Amino acid sequence: MKIRDITIRAGRSLKQAKARTLLTSLAIGVGAFTIVLSLAVGAGGRAYAGDIISSNTNVHELYVQSKQEGGRVSTAPKKYSNDPAINYGGGVSVKLLKQLDIDKLSAISGVKSVTPYYMVSPKYVTTAGQDKYQTSAETFSSSIKLDYVAGNSDGIEKQGVVVPDGYREVFGYATAQDFLGKTVQVAVESGSSNLLQPEIKLFDFKVVGVIKQSALAVVNGSNGLQIFEKDMKTLYDYQKQGTALYGTYMAATVIINDNADAKVVKTAIVDAGYDAKTAEDLMSFIFQFINVLQAILIGFGVLAVLTSVFGIINTQYISVLERTQQIGLMKALGMRRRDIGRLFKLEAAWIGFIGGVIGGGLAVVFGLIANPLISDALNIGKVSLIIFDPLSVISVVAGLVIVSVVSGILPARKAAKLNPIDALRTE
């Protein structure tokens, strides 16, 4: 018999046992649903993380620190070093960069500029007649894409500041546009002042831009004021001058030339005795988390598929027993053993195909419904965290068909080996 005729015959046989076929298909459909959905969640999560990286970091930017001492934390004291460091207690300390290191990094081939990370801890931020609020400050980078609610970065080099929209709310401005042009005061305590009578100086900045909270702020906790590099250095000098930490930096941002290879420059920096990380390196833990979550979900799907395999085998064995006379008649009329085997394998393939289509289809419908609900719940805007790749869905369905065919091999062999005379005698 032709494959086409056997396939049609297999479909008719399954149609005669609709309930059993549907239940067995639904069992494999559970696995299809879980696997397709987990692949879509993984694709969506990686796409969203990629958008965060591309929107909030620069591919030509490297984060550089002094090479830190490795090894496990020990109760034994470490050998003294005159290198500047911040000691966090418990044997944990971070070596700092010096101006000599900044100059050394600037001289490396492919490096366009080096900006130290100015460690400034403002006491508070306020506006005239308003309460004081805790804040943080960071150096503004023109290479990072910011989502402006109002204004922009024009004029930031003239003692301007870019602030998150949350500051507008606490200072009582109705709209972000109303906040533009207003003066905020950043209070900084001099590190060299008397502890009993600390010297606190107010630095005035004009609001030039109001931005939405960065998606990266959720990851690194950064939601502070964006201040021009020159002004950040002014705050740093006031706070650190006269202290042991003056002239030292936690890290530095290295911008490489547009035509330079980031990996090559990173290798050169590491060879020079520093730790260097790209934006992807810094955010790699997000991708690791997504991959682990996806693997767990796929594991549940595979478990469901394995369970359904036994259901297919059981269904096919029952079908062989119920149709013993029919098999004997087909053999008596000249149907070959190979064609009998193909018939039952194709029936198993139909079960896998129906289950895959049902499970995959339900996963797509669920994803389309859940996408806007998840985005609203997480307040991340119109972002799709569940992205379906048609090729992935087709691959899952095809894979389940193959698994089903393999599951139907034993029942198919049993049917093919039946003696036609004995089969016709069966009641």
Secondary structure, DSSP 4 states (H G I P E B T S, - for coil): --HHHHHHHHHHHHHHTHHHHHHHHHHHHHHHHHHHHHHHHHHHHHHHHHHHHHHHS-TTEEEEEEPPP-S---SSPPPP--S-EEEEETTEEEE-EEHHHHHHHHTSTTEEEEEE------SEEE-TTS--B---EEE--TTS---EEEE-STTTTTTEEEEEHHHHHHTT-SSHHHHTT-EEEEEEE-TTS-SSS--EEEEEEEEEEEEPPPTTHHHH----EEE-HHHHHHHHHHHHTTSTTTTEES-EEEEEPTTS-HHHHHHHHHHTTEEEEEHHHHTHHHHHHHHHHHHHHHHHHHHHHHHHHHHHHHHHHHHHHHTHHHHHHHHHTT--HHHHHHHHHHHHHHHHHHHHHHHHHHHHHHHHHHHHHHHHHHT--S--S----HHHHHHHHHHHHHHHHHHTHHHHHHHHT--HHHHHH--
